[in-house]
């Protein structure tokens, strides 16, 4: 059974702070995705990483895929209230797509 | 663009009743998925279909059945609903591995 654990589970910070969310597994994945979910909506893709050690930047968000392709991190610089939401990592091998346990981020003005 | 359409949006069932959740996508995607999401939690995979005519179990398949009716449609059936199946159900589709998964708006199911 594949299991993707995210930490922390909850994060409540002030606008302007930096934060890192971690996604860990004992399994190797061919790719790792990060999604963000707003209340009442389905998740929306932020990024896909496919190569061990890969780093991708999306404005203030930096995503890294571990060298062994078992873990990933999401770093947000200078968080804004608009970053508030549920962040989900998702790992894939073949066509099976497994989601992590989720990190709920609240950014206060 | 409709994308992924789920019906119904809300449903209340009594314990032991059956129902089918419908999902259709208009993006010609090969793979389709059913997930459940409990309050404040991530998504757990129930079943998925890599292509028309194939279905596979996910992490939590017990109590559910699925049908990939054609390339567009993937339905989820609860034969005998239980309170533990109270959840929000999401259908998703994507073209192939490593591509973006697109989600429906979800079905909020309550079993009393």
Interface residues (C-beta under 8 A of the other chain):
Chain A: X1 X2 X4 X6 X30 X31 X33 X35 X40 X41 X42 X43 X44 X45 X48 X50 X88 X90 X92 X94 X95 X96 X97 X98 X99 X100 X101 X102 X104
Chain B: X4 X30 X31 X33 X35 X40 X41 X42 X43 X44 X45 X48 X50 X56 X58 X59 X90 X92 X94 X96 X97 X98 X99 X100 X101 X102 X103 X104 X105 X106
